Amino acid sequence: MDKHLFADNILNWYAKNKRDLPWRHTKDPYFIWLSEVILQQTRVKQGLPYYEKFVETYPTVKDLAEADEQSVLRLWQGLGYYSRARNLHAAAKFVHQELADKFPASYQELLKMKGVGKYTASAIASFAYNEKVEVVDGNVFRVLARVFGIATDIASHQGAKEFDALAKSLLPDEQTDEYNQGMMEFGALQCTPQKPNCMYCPMQSGCVAFQQGKQKELPVKIKKLKIKNRYFHYLIFEYQKNDEVFLGMKQRVGKDIWSGLYDFWLEEKSALQNTEALMGESDWAKELTEEWVISKESVAYKHILTHQRIQATFHHIQVPVSQTDQEFFKDLHFFKLDEIVDLPKPVLIDNYLNKNFF
């Protein structure tokens, strides 16, 4: 398909079909950056409320930079990939402290921000500054692969180079910001993964996938994710004092999932077990006294992450207040329920708490 015709088709389609989204009414790189980072996690419908909450809570990059990490993680809760929230916070600090709140104004400078890769940098550079740089996301891969009939694996190094070069060659001389947004929108609404609307597509006459019936075959992505199964046993140590419920929680650290978020005492095993079987092979059971009461065991909860499939059960153990200051509980902090509401927590934990305590 002719380069100019392709670009004209995208621009004309976008003018008629683009969604009315808040980040499309601004050239402020801060707001565009927020939207791009959030939308890497989820679809527009699910991401829009998060964007609105971030903009309302942190209307400037200075506000985000000066926030404490726990508050940022709490606002991010539910999006997953919490390392991106921490990178977002770190990048805001960099702009505030090192650049005096002046956002980087070019693709190359944007790459210096923590967590900002080629895609995010090109999106901000294009949408905020109208820099002539190609923006290639999953939607763009799909459109290019189908229209031009490219069967190179998009997950391969060669595929990345080939699609990037093609995307760059197709950039119009003007309106590159509208064109780039149009490409992404076209893939999201028209040239969709499962049921592309080929019948009313402006690319139909020149689309290789349509002509050859290869819509389901393109794009090619050979790389498969390896899914790891994990089995979590959460011990909810709890006590009551003055008619208030206290639960023992701890902040996760290290490089595992949910770092910086709060959950309960965790025993990870090779399979799910009931409380009695768990007690038979766990060190915590040695601490049990007749005053401890195992009051409840939950059904199995399933939680799916990109690379992991988690099954979790929750075991409630009531302990006397007088024993919570012993060495055994040194890694736990006992929070009142109203304090727990404000803690950043994995969705798995939040859902369980809402169902059983709130």
Buried (B, 14 or more C-beta within 10 A) or exposed (E): BEEEEBBBBBBEBBEEEBEEBEBBEBEBBBBBBBBBBBBBBBEBEEBBEBBEEBBEBBEBBBBBBEBEEBBBBBBBBBBBBBBBBBBBBBBBBBBBEEBEEEBBEEBEBBBEBEBBEBBBBBBBBBBBBBBBBBBBBBBBBBBBBBBBBBEBBBBBEEBBEBBBEBBEEBBBEEBBBBBBBBBBBBBBBBBBEEEBEBEEBBBBEBBBBBEEEBBEEBBBBEEEEEEEEBBBBBBBBBBEEEEEBBBBBBBBEEEEBBBBBBBBBEBEBEEBBEBEEBBEEBEBBEBEEEEBEBEBBBEEBEBEBEEBEBBBBBBBBBBEEEBBEEEBBEEBBBBEBEEBBEBBBBBBBBBBBEEEEE
